[in-house]
């Protein structure tokens, strides 16, 4: 499925339906328009905030994703598709409860120059989104360090478990060692449901599905090295 560019006249404008689009406030909308993410003087249209992933599912454009709070991403996507009267179930997902927001190192690790997550290829971020759909917490370090990121993800795991929310494991990247080649680390939280080796294979499968180059020897004790030349 492909959505036409901004000149599509029957696509509602975001301004007209701002109150219906959860997660985009007036400031975020103004910033989107100011940075020229729409076509010339045309108003920003709902179709413009959507993109087609390489697996055919529909997700939010990265520039919109950056202006929507994590908790609202799934709802924002649903609302945008509803405004287009799109009945397709082929929609990308974010699964906010399983995602860590921003860098988790708290500024104490001296790596503030590391690129933020949205600077990485969308294919890598799409693969992580797919893993969240498998009840796996992602973004251990999210461009930050593993030590602080792991501590943050442990807290999220405890919170979700206390809410009786199923969590199968963790999988997330950090660019602490090499900002151009994020390293993926992973761990199962329940070997009976999903072993660490099976989780590694699941990660590899999702990276493959999104054409993300990676290197992994199949050993569950080995990290997975990804590369930033993914499309």
WOVEN-V432720 format. One record per pair of residues at least 12 apart in sequence whose ideal C-beta (glycine too) atoms are under 8 Angstrom apart, sorted by the first residue. I is the first residue (numbers start at 0). J is the second residue. Records with the same first field share a line. If there is no record, write none. Layout:
I: J / J
//
This chain:
0: 51 / 55 / 57 / 87 / 89
1: 51
2: 46 / 47 / 49 / 51 / 57 / 83
3: 46
4: 38 / 46 / 47
5: 37 / 38 / 39 / 41 / 42 / 43 / 44 / 46 / 47
6: 38 / 41
7: 44 / 46
10: 44 / 45 / 46 / 47 / 83
11: 44 / 45 / 82 / 83
12: 42 / 43 / 44 / 45
13: 28 / 31 / 42 / 43 / 44 / 45 / 47 / 48
14: 28 / 42 / 43
16: 45 / 82
19: 78 / 82
20: 45 / 75 / 78 / 79 / 82
21: 71 / 74 / 75 / 78
22: 67 / 68 / 70 / 71 / 72 / 74 / 75
23: 63 / 66 / 67 / 75
27: 66 / 67
28: 43 / 66
30: 66
31: 43 / 62 / 63 / 66
34: 62
36: 60 / 62 / 63
45: 79 / 82 / 83
46: 83
47: 60
48: 60 / 63 / 79
49: 76 / 79 / 80
52: 91 / 125 / 209
53: 122 / 125 / 209 / 210 / 230
54: 208 / 209
55: 89
56: 89 / 90 / 91 / 92
57: 76 / 80 / 85 / 87 / 89 / 90 / 91
58: 76 / 90 / 91 / 92 / 93 / 125 / 128
59: 72 / 75 / 76 / 79 / 91 / 93
61: 117 / 121 / 124
63: 75
64: 117
65: 117
69: 93 / 95 / 98 / 100
70: 95
71: 95
72: 93 / 95
73: 92 / 93 / 94 / 95
76: 90 / 91 / 92 / 93
77: 90
91: 125 / 128
92: 128 / 131 / 132
93: 128 / 131
94: 128 / 131 / 132
96: 159 / 164
97: 131 / 134 / 135 / 136 / 137 / 159 / 166
98: 127 / 131 / 136 / 137 / 138
99: 136 / 137 / 138 / 139 / 141 / 148 / 151 / 152 / 155 / 171
101: 115 / 116 / 141
102: 115 / 140 / 141 / 142 / 143
103: 140 / 141 / 143 / 147 / 148 / 150 / 151 / 152
104: 140 / 143 / 144 / 146 / 147 / 148
105: 147
107: 147
108: 143 / 144 / 146 / 147 / 175
110: 143 / 144 / 175
113: 142 / 143 / 174 / 175 / 178
114: 142 / 174 / 178
115: 142
116: 138 / 141 / 142
118: 142
119: 142 / 172 / 174 / 181 / 227
120: 211 / 227 / 228 / 229 / 230
122: 209 / 210 / 211 / 229 / 230
123: 172 / 181 / 206 / 209 / 211 / 225 / 229
125: 209
126: 202 / 205 / 206 / 208 / 209 / 211
127: 170 / 171 / 172
129: 205 / 208 / 209
130: 170 / 201 / 202 / 205
133: 167 / 201
134: 165 / 166 / 167
135: 166 / 167 / 168 / 169 / 170 / 198 / 201
136: 152 / 155 / 156 / 159 / 166 / 168 / 169 / 170 / 171
137: 169 / 170 / 171
138: 152 / 171 / 172
139: 152 / 169 / 170 / 171 / 172 / 173 / 184
140: 171 / 172 / 173 / 174 / 175
141: 171 / 172 / 173
142: 172 / 173 / 174 / 178 / 181
143: 173 / 175
144: 173 / 175
145: 173 / 175 / 184
148: 171 / 173
149: 169
152: 169 / 171
156: 169 / 188
166: 188
167: 187 / 188 / 189 / 192 / 193 / 198
168: 185 / 186 / 187 / 188 / 189 / 193 / 195 / 198
169: 184 / 185 / 186 / 188
170: 183 / 184 / 185 / 186 / 198 / 202
171: 183 / 184 / 185
172: 184 / 225
179: 226 / 227
180: 224 / 225 / 226 / 227
181: 225 / 227
182: 222 / 223 / 224 / 225
183: 202 / 213 / 222 / 223 / 224 / 225
184: 222 / 223
185: 198 / 199 / 202 / 223
186: 198
194: 219
195: 219
196: 217 / 219
198: 219
199: 215 / 217 / 219 / 221 / 223
200: 217
202: 223
203: 215 / 223
206: 223 / 225
209: 229
210: 229 / 230
211: 225 / 226 / 229
212: 225 / 226 / 228 / 229
213: 225 / 226
//
